[in-house]
């Protein structure tokens, strides 16, 4: 009887009873119950933690940039004028300046023709004419729809305080198919995303081609992305109603610089390349471009970036081509060309660096072969 019980215990042991077998045998993959998950190695947790830093970084960057740039627009030295050359007009302009403080930079212009000219030349955001029968505000929605709206809110109470009916004259209006005046900004968004997205697959292909072929691929990608953006903005939606070829050339310079920077940074940053490009060409780029709020309506950081960032240069030049054809774009084109330089330098430097790594690896392999032959 005792022997029989021992035999049964051997065949069907109670799982709650301690076993003399080692723990690793009891919990080996063959004996582990299927409903229990495998133990995750500590190295996998560390890798997951480092990888999750990327979305956390993007969430922080996008929140800080967009809210910092757009949550509280406030005018800073917005260039406006009062129409008239009388002593009373000059006193009124000075009084307006004193009340506005740093928000407005007020001057006087002799007549309506001068006001219209300065607005068309983008030297003035608005000009206010307090007439005898009514008050007129001259502005340009093509320069900035949001600035136009803000200047109306500033001068409308002024007209009411003078008991004058208020009217608005749009000197340079937006296109008939771009009622918000932000169509070019969304073209900028498409070009930027297409640019840095193109750099990712091209970066993975760089090791297979020569340096000059890498540059050719970057320029070709820039040309295609630019053509897509211009065709959609032009023939498809009629946001661009002129200067299509000029806008395409601007876009080619702009996108090519982004692609080159992405290709140059990828060997150094690897999986952090896309987050850094997002920081440069989304978070800082869109917010400082002037497409939503003009620099004079933004905090100092984003207004300062507008002076040299490539998105701002593209947007300013594209606006001039579309709505202000008499305005020069040479300085903005120069900025776009200069943005090609760091990308090109990075591509050359990373090419030299990768070739050096390959050469050292080959030399070490030959040394190991010789050492192995001697030992044999």
PALUMMI-318964 format. One record per residue: residue in three letters; x, y, z of N, C-alpha, C in turn. Coordinates in steps of 0.001 Angstrom, whole numbers, plus 500000, padded with zeros to 6 digits. Atoms other than C-alpha are relative to their C-alpha. Layout:
# PALUMMI-318964
  resn     n.x     n.y     n.z    ca.x    ca.y    ca.z     c.x     c.y     c.z
   ala       X       Y       Z       X       Y       Z       X       Y       Z
...
This chain:
# PALUMMI-318964
  resn     n.x     n.y     n.z    ca.x    ca.y    ca.z     c.x     c.y     c.z
   unk  500828  498795  500000  500000  500000  500000  500858  501250  500000
   unk  499091  498857  499945  502799  502307  500908  500704  500209  498681
   unk  499317  499921  501298  504616  501490  497697  499096  500581  498946
   unk  500950  499500  500994  501476  502160  495703  499813  501517  500130
   unk  500149  498549  499810  501039  505589  497299  501222  500766  499511
   unk  498785  499348  500487  504631  506447  496582  499998  500088  498489
   unk  500064  500004  501464  504077  505475  492995  499047  501088  499492
   unk  500939  498960  500415  501032  507738  492757  500585  501391  500177
   unk  499387  498688  499766  502943  510682  494272  501035  500331  498944
   unk  498986  499764  501041  505656  510218  491708  499359  500372  498683
   unk  500650  499737  501300  503210  510189  488836  499232  501305  500013
   unk  500884  498834  499964  500851  512959  489969  500287  500820  501248
   unk  499654  499251  498798  502589  515266  492482  499060  501181  500190
   unk  500815  498822  499665  500637  517983  494246  500788  501251  499645
   unk  499231  498809  500402  501641  521321  492662  500298  500937  501140
   unk  499747  499123  498867  501465  522999  496066  501122  499492  500894
   unk  498952  500583  499165  504047  520671  497588  501361  500367  499427
   unk  498655  499655  500461  507704  521794  497408  500630  498824  499307
   unk  499312  501046  500745  509759  519822  494951  501483  500120  500244
   unk  498544  499984  499842  513370  518839  495251  500692  500406  498714
   unk  499390  499597  501259  513903  519841  491612  500435  501462  500090
   unk  499552  498599  500008  515843  523107  491003  498912  500909  499430
   unk  501027  499041  500411  513750  526287  490464  500003  500222  498495
   unk  499948  499720  501423  515003  526736  486940  499340  498907  499185
   unk  500665  501085  500714  513630  523342  485948  498492  500143  500139
   unk  501425  499839  499789  510244  524004  487504  499419  501113  499147
   unk  500499  498847  500737  509957  527337  485660  500620  500112  498617
   unk  499472  499990  501355  511563  526372  482401  498857  500189  499015
   unk  501058  499767  500984  509645  527222  479216  499137  498772  499754
   unk  500777  501217  500269  508567  523568  478889  498948  499762  501072
   unk  500927  500289  498904  506902  523416  482307  499200  501223  500429
   unk  500717  498784  499600  505741  527115  482630  498581  499941  499453
   unk  501375  499943  500510  501932  527392  482382  499872  501048  498907
   unk  500104  499124  501164  500869  529018  479157  499418  501369  500339
   unk  500634  498724  499689  498891  531761  480894  500897  500947  500778
   unk  499061  499133  499299  501962  533148  482705  500955  500635  498991
   unk  499099  499357  500970  503968  535773  480732  501462  499745  500336
   unk  498566  500127  499793  507693  535491  480229  500519  501213  500769
   unk  499397  498905  499247  509850  537622  482525  500750  500907  499034
   unk  499374  499036  500909  510915  540807  480680  501369  500378  500543
   unk  498658  499641  499528  514677  541432  480898  500086  501492  500332
   unk  499813  498607  499604  515841  544636  482553  500474  500855  498827
   unk  499509  499251  501152  517611  545659  479340  498857  500455  499095
   unk  501150  499629  500824  514278  545644  477491  499247  501179  500612
   unk  500654  498872  499330  512746  547950  480105  500793  501290  499802
   unk  499174  498814  500212  515685  550329  479776  499844  500535  498582
   unk  500167  499581  501387  515328  550374  475994  498643  500665  499787
   unk  501327  499407  500110  511601  551047  476289  499981  501400  500611
   unk  499961  498701  499343  512248  553895  478721  500689  501050  499146
   unk  499288  499053  500862  514782  555515  476396  499188  500339  498757
   unk  500807  499757  501189  512477  555098  473404  498813  500915  500308
   unk  501152  499172  499628  509534  556659  475260  500389  501443  500270
   unk  499588  498607  499865  511633  559759  475810  499666  500813  498754
   unk  500282  499288  501242  510964  560627  472166  498589  500589  499995
   unk  501327  499365  499971  507155  561051  472403  499835  501001  501136
   unk  500075  499031  498905  507557  562757  475791  500669  501316  499596
   unk  499289  498813  500494  510073  565143  474209  499134  500785  499019
   unk  500831  499332  500993  507735  565886  471299  498788  500667  500644
   unk  501149  499403  499322  504764  566479  473603  500399  501303  500697
   unk  499545  498801  499300  506764  568965  475674  500360  501109  499017
   unk  499555  498995  500969  508285  570718  472662  498809  500646  499294
   unk  501135  499447  500733  505018  571098  470754  499126  500853  500906
   unk  500802  499216  499073  503120  572281  473813  500646  501325  500340
   unk  499301  498758  499652  505756  574813  474818  500050  500961  498823
   unk  499847  499125  501161  506235  576132  471282  498669  500600  499565
   unk  501264  499492  500525  502624  576415  470147  499269  500882  501004
   unk  500656  499156  499006  501184  577701  473393  500828  501253  500279
   unk  499155  498838  499770  504177  579962  473928  499872  501041  498911
   unk  500072  499063  501118  503779  581501  470491  498602  500565  499781
   unk  501344  499635  500435  499991  581634  470117  498990  500248  501108
   unk  501070  499968  498988  498230  581582  473485  499585  501416  500375
   unk  500334  498642  499580  498356  585348  474125  500640  501018  499061
   unk  499420  499027  500925  499043  587459  471033  499803  501425  500510
   unk  500042  498628  499504  499851  591021  471957  500893  500856  499113
   unk  499182  499176  500912  501064  593849  469689  501226  500578  500675
   unk  498737  499403  499547  504644  595031  470039  500522  500882  498871
   unk  499479  499062  500993  505651  598149  468105  499430  499762  498604
   unk  500673  500142  501290  503108  597555  465354  500027  501355  499289
   unk  499832  498757  500755  503749  600142  462639  498646  500469  499450
   unk  501255  499420  500475  500635  602308  462147  500219  501489  499759
   unk  499897  498565  500313  499974  605837  460942  498641  500654  500140
   unk  501192  499161  500036  497461  608636  461268  500126  500896  498777
   unk  499967  499237  501246  496564  610343  458002  499695  501467  500296
   unk  500181  498562  499816  496966  614117  458013  501312  500676  500343
   unk  498756  499287  499722  499651  616800  458295  499764  501268  500819
   unk  500276  498834  499175  497977  619341  460552  500572  499811  501392
   unk  499506  500070  498627  499114  620178  464057  499090  499152  500866
   unk  500952  500807  499224  495944  618621  465452  500213  498503  499751
   unk  499744  501410  500332  496718  615356  463623  501236  499497  500720
   unk  498770  500415  499325  500230  615250  465060  499798  499860  501507
   unk  500304  500119  498574  498925  615876  468574  499197  498737  500268
   unk  500802  501206  499858  496337  613143  468101  500867  498742  499893
   unk  499112  501153  500172  499033  610698  466865  500867  499793  501237
   unk  499170  500117  498803  501248  611461  469863  499180  499520  501195
   unk  500881  500455  498919  498322  611016  472251  499710  498513  499867
   unk  500264  501427  500257  497523  607683  470636  501220  499158  500361
   unk  498768  500704  499680  501158  606634  470979  500193  499898  501514
   unk  499820  499998  498543  501265  607610  474654  499052  499011  500669
   unk  500967  500929  499404  498121  605612  475428  500342  498550  499672
   unk  499706  501376  500425  499244  602541  473460  501303  499475  500581
   unk  498719  500439  499468  502762  602481  474908  500804  499255  498951
   unk  499162  500783  500913  504945  599792  473336  499196  499214  498978
   unk  500818  500788  500930  502010  598208  471524  500041  500560  498590
   unk  500049  499370  501319  501992  600733  468663  501174  500949  499811
   unk  499039  498984  500410  504617  602743  466843  499264  500907  499012
   unk  500904  499140  500758  502555  605691  465561  500787  501112  499317
   unk  499440  498901  500764  503575  608139  462858  498875  500690  499242
   unk  500991  499344  500850  501768  610548  460566  500442  499922  498552
   unk  499751  499947  501444  501475  610476  456782  499123  501106  499432
   unk  500710  498791  500452  500339  613475  454724  498633  499748  499395
   unk  501272  500206  500701  497538  611879  452704  499715  498512  499847
   unk  500445  501386  500180  495630  608706  451843  500886  499265  499000
   unk  499149  500641  501013  497789  608018  448783  501297  499500  500624
   unk  498771  500420  499317  500919  607909  450953  499733  498803  500905
   unk  500345  501111  499123  499171  605619  453418  499839  498711  499205
   unk  500196  501192  500837  498109  603216  450674  501341  499465  499483
   unk  498697  500422  500527  501624  603167  449221  500822  499290  501063
   unk  499202  500599  498929  503294  602405  452552  499418  498657  500440
   unk  500612  501294  499675  500785  599640  453281  500326  498979  498917
   unk  499677  500906  501102  501371  598127  449839  501472  499613  500000
   unk  498574  500309  499880  505118  598279  450523  500327  499267  501294
   unk  499881  500757  498753  504568  596482  453863  500776  500761  501069
   unk  499351  499193  498974  506020  599372  455844  499033  500376  501115
   unk  501037  499725  499010  502724  600011  457648  499043  498827  500083
   unk  501041  501007  499828  500277  597537  459124  498624  500600  499775
   unk  501288  499339  500157  497443  600074  459110  500196  501502  500053
   unk  499995  498538  499947  496668  603755  458679  498583  500466  500303
   unk  501305  499537  499527  493831  605599  460409  499777  501430  499536
   unk  500340  498662  500483  492111  608604  458810  498737  500485  500714
   unk  501193  499455  499339  489796  610534  461143  499426  501166  499185
   unk  500586  498961  500838  487663  612443  458657  498922  500778  500724
   unk  501084  499204  499407  484831  614889  459230  498695  499219  500053
   unk  501256  500760  500057  482053  612442  458231  500147  498594  500563
   unk  499781  501356  499499  483592  609101  459157  501491  499775  500209
   unk  498601  500406  499782  486797  607354  460216  500274  498772  499147
   unk  499636  501102  500896  488588  605022  457800  501316  499387  500454
   unk  498767  500735  499680  491145  602353  458607  500455  499274  498751
   unk  499397  500663  501157  493397  601291  455720  500934  498902  500512
   unk  499173  501129  499555  495054  597882  456099  500196  499027  498845
   unk  499753  501039  501010  496167  594761  454231  499778  498633  500621
   unk  500240  501361  499508  494656  591357  454925  500991  499011  499409
   unk  499021  500891  500617  497196  589798  452529  501291  499947  500806
   unk  498780  499989  499189  500060  590845  454800  499828  499137  501237
   unk  500300  500821  498827  498430  589294  457884  498549  500205  500375
   unk  501417  499909  499649  494772  588545  458471  499819  500276  501488
   unk  500140  499797  498559  495274  588398  462231  500408  501415  500406
   unk  499612  498617  499707  497124  591723  462325  498913  500964  499565
   unk  501095  499156  500473  494322  593265  460275  498852  500002  501006
   unk  501087  500087  499022  491756  592015  462789  500354  500727  501295
   unk  499592  499365  498744  493761  593238  465779  500027  501522  499865
   unk  499984  498541  500184  494271  596720  464320  498576  500559  499923
   unk  501400  499556  499989  490533  596961  463713  499483  500127  501426
   unk  500447  499943  498608  489919  596165  467380  500636  501176  500744
   unk  499332  498864  499346  492407  598867  468353  499347  501327  499604
   unk  500439  498690  500481  491019  601667  466163  498481  500180  500015
   unk  501451  499843  499960  487300  600930  466292  499547  500793  501230
   unk  500389  499164  498852  486953  602254  469887  500446  501456  499861
   unk  499536  498623  500217  488989  605307  468840  498978  500763  499162
   unk  501003  499345  500849  486474  606095  466095  498718  500256  500779
   unk  501224  499812  499221  483552  605575  468447  500157  501127  501019
   unk  499778  498908  499037  485137  607904  471006  499944  501365  499323
   unk  500084  498755  500772  485227  610556  468252  498624  500183  499358
   unk  501361  499954  500558  481574  609830  467347  500008  499968  498475
   unk  499873  500124  501451  482604  608828  463838  499635  498579  499561
   unk  500231  501343  500559  481198  605928  461806  501327  499402  499531
   unk  498710  500658  500257  483973  603351  461262  499883  499124  498768
   unk  499962  500862  501171  484862  601749  457947  501427  499530  499746
   unk  498705  500628  500267  487701  599526  456740  500202  499894  498499
   unk  499618  500140  501407  489473  599641  453370  501192  499043  499935
   unk  498938  500997  500148  491546  596573  452450  500824  500351  498764
   unk  499164  499518  501102  494397  597940  450340  500530  498841  499165
   unk  499504  501188  500711  495910  594553  449451  499271  498787  500594
   unk  500779  501111  499441  493282  591846  450005  500604  498651  499651
   unk  499578  501367  500297  493860  588112  450081  499315  499529  498725
   unk  500588  500535  501216  493048  585959  447062  498573  499545  500200
   unk  501415  500376  499932  489485  585015  446229  499795  498574  500499
   unk  500101  501382  499528  490205  581365  447099  500787  499773  501291
   unk  499231  500092  498749  492068  582135  450324  499437  501023  500988
   unk  500716  498997  499209  489546  583922  452515  500635  500241  501367
   unk  499364  499820  498689  491515  583359  455748  501383  500628  499892
   unk  498657  499461  500176  494799  584549  454260  501099  499097  500512
   unk  499013  500919  499433  496571  581468  455639  500314  498832  499068
   unk  499731  501078  500942  496743  579344  452504  501480  499735  499822
   unk  498555  500187  500169  500466  579954  452042  500620  499341  501235
   unk  499480  500638  498792  501070  578953  455660  499805  498484  499934
   unk  500241  501437  500072  499493  575553  455030  500822  499349  498895
   unk  499032  500511  500976  501620  575168  451915  501350  499792  500685
   unk  498757  500134  499239  504601  575766  454212  499985  498744  500861
   unk  500122  501219  499190  503331  573000  456502  500242  498763  499139
   unk  499843  501161  500882  503085  570539  453593  501440  499842  499538
   unk  498612  500064  500465  506545  571419  452288  500930  499530  501112
   unk  499115  500345  498886  508155  571098  455722  499903  498522  500346
   unk  500180  501413  499646  506664  567706  456543  500512  499105  498877
   unk  499470  500784  501118  507407  566405  453061  501512  499997  499970
   unk  498539  499913  500005  510998  567601  453419  500651  499100  501021
   unk  499289  500821  499011  511947  566002  456695  499574  498542  499946
   unk  500376  501407  500197  509933  562856  455933  500820  499366  498881
   unk  499187  500531  501097  511919  562471  452694  501413  499666  500450
   unk  498617  500236  499574  515217  562632  454567  500180  498653  500680
   unk  499873  501263  499259  514447  559454  456546  500360  498834  499088
   unk  499587  501105  500882  514428  556880  453690  501297  500286  499255
   unk  498749  499685  500684  517221  558738  451909  501200  499773  500910
   unk  498908  500248  499056  519367  558525  455062  500356  498529  500067
   unk  499726  501434  499986  518996  554757  455084  500653  499499  498735
   unk  499426  500402  501293  520153  554639  451463  501381  500584  499772
   unk  498763  499262  500259  523214  556866  451853  501219  499102  499920
   unk  498817  500849  499989  525651  554053  452577  500248  499270  498705
   unk  499877  500762  501244  525049  552556  449130  500458  500849  498811
   unk  499702  499131  501149  525840  555584  446962  501108  500972  500360
   unk  498942  499020  499803  528570  558146  446499  499422  501317  500513
   unk  500416  498738  499406  528491  561593  448047  499240  500861  498996
   unk  500680  499144  500976  527548  563396  444844  498608  499458  499674
   unk  501328  500580  500225  524668  560959  444346  499063  500342  501147
   unk  500819  499605  498851  523444  561775  447861  499467  501413  499812
   unk  500453  498634  500247  523336  565458  446971  498953  500039  498892
   unk  500963  500029  501098  521535  564669  443736  498642  499491  500479
   unk  501253  500528  499467  518940  562617  445612  499295  501029  500875
   unk  500597  498974  499143  518397  565406  448158  499342  501091  499157
   unk  500565  498962  500862  517883  567993  445414  498803  499488  499209
   unk  501129  500572  500733  515604  565655  443469  498772  499881  500907
   unk  501120  500091  499054  513469  564998  446559  499412  501380  500267
   unk  500485  498643  499797  513268  568738  447174  499172  500498  498828
   unk  500736  499568  501192  512122  569322  443608  498623  499354  499931
   unk  501278  500720  500081  509400  566674  443783  499034  500483  501078
   unk  500867  499527  498920  508051  567745  447187  499494  501409  499695
   unk  500397  498635  500340  508012  571370  446024  498956  500010  498887
   unk  500971  500071  501096  506182  570465  442825  498638  499547  500507
   unk  501271  500467  499432  503546  568569  444801  499292  501130  500745
   unk  500600  498913  499240  502979  571500  447163  499474  501115  499116
   unk  500400  498895  500872  502810  574096  444391  498817  499606  499125
   unk  501129  500447  500826  500479  572028  442204  498706  499981  500819
   unk  501201  500026  499149  498066  571499  445101  499530  501417  500314
   unk  500363  498622  499661  498188  575183  446059  499571  500798  498776
   unk  500308  499244  501208  497975  576362  442451  498817  499435  499235
   unk  501104  500498  500833  495921  574385  439924  498874  499312  500775
   unk  501039  500760  499301  494074  572268  442508  499075  500919  500792
   unk  500830  499161  499131  492892  574891  445037  500065  501494  499689
   unk  499912  498595  500426  493874  578194  443366  500377  500958  501123
   unk  499454  499099  498990  495516  579560  446494  501090  500859  499363
   unk  499016  499265  500798  498409  580519  444203  499371  500360  498669
   unk  500608  499555  501248  496990  582606  441383  501008  500683  499088
   unk  498940  499427  500813  500318  583716  439986  501349  499653  500592
   unk  498616  500238  499551  504106  583418  440296  500212  498548  500433
   unk  499903  501420  499627  503851  579624  440331  501437  499504  499907
   unk  498624  500470  500166  507360  579002  438994  500928  500618  501034
   unk  499185  499369  498965  508900  581522  441350  499785  499375  501363
   unk  500297  500653  498727  507141  579922  444297  500605  498605  500036
   unk  499386  501329  500033  508353  576512  443156  501510  500086  500258
   unk  498560  499852  499767  511966  577727  443066  500295  500301  501467
   unk  499842  499737  498562  511630  579172  446568  499813  498723  500799
   unk  500306  501236  499276  510112  575905  447741  501108  498977  499827
   unk  498908  500946  500252  512905  573884  446132  501188  500298  500915
   unk  498919  499627  499088  515540  575834  448060  499654  499619  501435
   unk  500435  500247  498621  513546  575512  451270  500000  498513  500342
   unk  500120  501432  499714  512793  571779  451066  501363  499312  499906
   unk  498686  500638  500164  516281  570830  449832  500862  500203  501238
   unk  499228  499755  498782  517838  572455  452901  499556  499076  501129
   unk  500509  500891  498952  515581  570418  455201  500447  498564  499743
   unk  499598  501373  500340  516334  567167  453351  501486  499797  500291
   unk  498562  500126  499752  520094  567789  453503  500315  499975  501488
   unk  499764  500014  498559  519982  568584  457205  499603  498656  500597
   unk  500409  501307  499506  518049  565398  457853  500982  498909  499645
   unk  499029  501007  500436  520484  563310  455825  501332  500174  500717
   unk  498744  499770  499306  523443  564952  457525  499941  499657  501474
   unk  500135  500270  498565  522087  564534  461055  499775  498521  500312
   unk  500396  501372  499693  520894  560947  460743  501154  499100  500459
   unk  498914  500858  499493  524313  559230  461054  500432  500337  501422
   unk  499598  499582  498655  524883  561210  464271  498905  499749  501027
   unk  501096  500051  499031  521434  561193  465896  499171  498728  499917
   unk  500766  501232  500201  519898  557994  464501  498506  500228  500243
   unk  501442  499917  499815  516352  557542  465899  499552  501323  500604
   unk  500352  498674  499513  516492  561026  467423  499961  501039  498878
   unk  499985  499053  501106  516757  562602  463956  498627  500620  499768
   unk  501341  499479  500252  513004  562898  463402  499526  500934  501104
   unk  500386  499021  498975  512320  564492  466820  500728  501337  499880
   unk  499258  498741  500126  515088  567050  466254  499522  500784  498784
   unk  500538  499314  501170  513788  567837  462763  498619  500582  500296
   unk  501311  499482  499596  510304  568216  464252  500158  501263  500837
   unk  499729  498800  499200  511710  570677  466778  500367  501180  499101
   unk  499493  498920  500836  513491  572689  464088  498975  500503  498990
   unk  500799  499612  501156  510952  572642  461270  498494  499893  500217
   unk  501418  499918  499634  507621  572305  463074  499845  500934  501186
   unk  500218  499245  498765  507794  573593  466634  500518  501435  499904
   unk  499428  498659  500099  510118  576537  465997  499698  500671  498663
   unk  500146  499474  501350  509495  576943  462290  498610  500589  499753
   unk  501357  499528  500272  505716  577217  462026  499629  501165  500910
   unk  500374  498965  499045  505407  579352  465126  500664  501341  499716
   unk  499279  498755  500274  507962  581923  463936  499849  500479  498562
   unk  500066  499686  501427  506994  581991  460255  499205  501258  499696
   unk  500879  498877  500285  504405  584759  460554  498718  499583  499314
   unk  501188  500467  500700  501735  582580  458973  498727  500090  500820
   unk  501174  499861  499134  499393  582711  461979  499971  501402  500602
   unk  499862  498657  499458  500548  585822  463842  501306  500601  499496
   unk  498800  499293  500426  502996  588394  462545  500963  500123  501174
   unk  499017  499906  498912  506250  588765  464542  499667  501087  501019
   unk  500329  498898  499087  504992  592053  466017  498887  499652  500972
   unk  501076  500436  499108  502152  590113  467682  500442  498873  500926
   unk  499541  501171  499262  504314  587408  469263  501034  500357  501061
   unk  498914  499798  499038  506672  587034  472228  501347  500158  499300
   unk  498713  499646  500594  510259  588103  471648  500746  498851  499372
   unk  499267  501143  500539  511686  584610  471083  499576  499709  498569
   unk  500492  500390  501320  509470  583841  468101  500112  501158  499009
   unk  499748  498867  500866  509677  587358  466733  501453  500085  499581
   unk  498579  500018  500333  513456  587052  466890  500348  498919  499004
   unk  499747  501082  500951  513468  583694  465106  499538  500377  498605
   unk  500525  499597  501302  511429  585260  462318  501036  500718  499149
   unk  499008  499213  500734  514436  587372  461389  500937  499132  499156
   unk  499027  500803  500743  516532  584414  460180  499566  498558  499747
   unk  500408  501404  500197  514563  581137  460264  499560  499779  498562
   unk  500258  500231  501427  514076  579491  456884  498513  499991  499653
   unk  501435  499965  500268  510302  579047  457184  499484  501415  499869
   unk  500394  498591  500089  509888  582768  457795  500479  500613  498695
   unk  499471  499473  501266  512104  583549  454801  499147  499534  498826
   unk  500847  500505  501079  510039  581280  452555  498649  500695  500004
   unk  501340  499438  499918  506743  582674  453807  499982  501455  499558
   unk  499924  498588  500374  507777  586306  453431  500178  500149  498489
   unk  499752  499913  501440  509106  585748  449915  498791  499527  499202
   unk  501176  500497  500710  506078  583698  448847  498852  501005  500062
   unk  501011  498944  499893  503749  586413  450157  500278  501134  499021
   unk  499655  498912  500911  505625  589057  448200  499727  499623  498550
   unk  500263  500434  501367  505432  587022  445006  498506  499959  499708
   unk  501427  500186  500236  501729  586351  445460  499209  501301  500072
   unk  500852  498841  499726  500423  589683  446769  500708  501347  499898
   unk  499242  498746  500010  503213  592281  446785  501118  499901  498964
   unk  498987  500277  501032  505013  591794  443449  501075  501067  499883
   unk  498975  498966  500095  506867  595082  443726  501048  499932  501089
   unk  499073  500082  498876  508642  594070  446921  501147  499028  499709
   unk  498811  500825  500252  512162  592644  446820  499967  498736  500857
   unk  499905  501264  499267  512752  589046  447844  501446  499504  500082
   unk  498604  500457  500077  516543  588917  447400  500539  499600  501369
   unk  499471  500308  498677  517296  588978  451131  499421  498692  500524
   unk  500615  501265  499573  514819  586159  451818  500590  498821  499227
   unk  499363  501058  500792  516301  584109  448975  501396  499710  500532
   unk  498671  500199  499424  519752  584662  450477  499926  499159  501266
   unk  500170  500800  498784  518520  583278  453795  499768  498531  499651
   unk  500280  501387  500397  517161  580175  452060  501262  499316  499467
   unk  498743  500565  500521  520481  579653  450256  500959  499693  501149
   unk  499102  500215  498863  522428  580047  453504  499581  498791  500830
   unk  500454  501186  499265  520262  577354  455097  500429  498701  499315
   unk  499470  501192  500671  521621  574942  452480  501389  499638  500517
   unk  498598  500205  499632  525146  575363  453862  500174  499006  501143
   unk  499772  500970  498919  524865  573546  457233  499621  498579  499619
   unk  500366  501347  500440  523051  570621  455629  501062  499386  499110
   unk  498958  500511  500893  525671  570286  452904  501266  499656  500770
   unk  498811  500280  499192  528520  570512  455427  499831  498729  500820
   unk  500242  501206  499204  526936  567865  457648  500063  498749  499134
   unk  499945  501164  500885  526519  565528  454688  501444  499648  499657
   unk  498592  500258  500322  530198  565920  453768  500731  499436  501220
   unk  499298  500439  498790  531428  565520  457362  499601  498592  500408
   unk  500425  501348  499628  529316  562457  458097  500453  498973  498970
   unk  499468  500902  501020  530422  560946  454784  501463  499660  500301
   unk  498592  500234  499658  534096  561390  455745  500111  499150  501252
   unk  499975  500742  498746  533393  560087  459240  499640  498531  499798
   unk  500400  501386  500243  531598  556959  457979  501051  499248  499208
   unk  498934  500662  500762  534357  556215  455463  501177  499656  500902
   unk  498900  500268  499063  536942  556483  458245  499673  498792  500889
   unk  500401  501144  499175  534954  554052  460417  500121  498696  499215
   unk  499907  501206  500825  534757  551565  457543  501456  499611  499787
   unk  498595  500288  500221  538487  551882  456851  500640  499398  501252
   unk  499456  500543  498756  539359  551299  460527  499492  498591  500254
   unk  500546  501348  499801  537023  548303  460675  500696  498994  499082
   unk  499316  500897  500926  538670  546788  457591  501437  499729  500453
   unk  498639  500197  499507  542146  547366  459026  500028  499076  501204
   unk  500054  500886  498831  541177  545722  462314  499713  498562  499598
   unk  500294  501355  500468  539755  542752  460416  501246  499348  499410
   unk  498780  500568  500576  543010  542305  458492  501015  499653  501102
   unk  499081  500290  498891  545026  542527  461734  499603  498707  500697
   unk  500456  501250  499350  542871  539785  463297  500300  498792  499131
   unk  499676  501123  500883  543380  537620  460205  501474  499631  500109
   unk  498559  500274  499896  547158  538012  460448  500313  499347  501341
   unk  499758  500589  498679  547139  537291  464188  499520  498568  500062
   unk  500491  501378  500015  545017  534209  463594  500908  499075  499226
   unk  499100  500828  500797  547382  532946  460902  501278  499713  500743
   unk  498779  500212  499217  550425  533447  463182  499756  498988  501113
   unk  500313  500920  498901  548719  531659  466080  499830  498579  499509
   unk  500186  501350  500545  547853  528749  463812  501350  499381  499650
